[in-house]
């Protein structure tokens, strides 16, 4: 299933992302903290393209909803899965290198759709599975085929964290638990909020 947005809808999503980013930036610059809630900086090689990425969700939990283990010490910690008014779900978390060496992010995470792959490394291969409704939901794409997820992956140094997000069409409101599947990672069940 692939959802295409019109130019106006895409501009609206980009505008919402920019506003959310500015609000988060302003909150992060307000000082007055003990530094515990700050996220480590990621290197330019880990996020070359960056994409239009909401870096944190309001109400994001500190304890991960799920931890998906990948190859070479990679760990995907999911911290929120929130329904948005626009009929989609934003899944946010951190991609961490738990290994002792730098790791090149596997290209398989982008999936195998030509239209997604041509836009560079991403989490475009991720899916949500609603086993009760017997449906699989794919990462949303814009009208140019760009996945609405973190893009521009490169190398992740040992111990480094990279904030990530993925947006999917929302399952019915009655669905609260879904399985998140990302190529080269174990599967994990996450609870949808909102």
Secondary structure as GFF3:
##gff-version 3
##sequence-region A 1 194
A	DSSP	alpha_helix	7	28	.	.	.	ID=ss1
A	DSSP	beta_strand	66	69	.	.	.	ID=ss2
A	DSSP	three_ten_helix	71	73	.	.	.	ID=ss3
A	DSSP	beta_strand	74	84	.	.	.	ID=ss4
A	DSSP	beta_strand	88	97	.	.	.	ID=ss5
A	DSSP	beta_strand	103	104	.	.	.	ID=ss6
A	DSSP	three_ten_helix	107	110	.	.	.	ID=ss7
A	DSSP	alpha_helix	114	117	.	.	.	ID=ss8
A	DSSP	beta_strand	127	130	.	.	.	ID=ss9
A	DSSP	beta_strand	135	138	.	.	.	ID=ss10
A	DSSP	beta_strand	155	156	.	.	.	ID=ss11
A	DSSP	beta_strand	161	169	.	.	.	ID=ss12
A	DSSP	beta_strand	177	181	.	.	.	ID=ss13
A	DSSP	beta_strand	188	191	.	.	.	ID=ss14
###
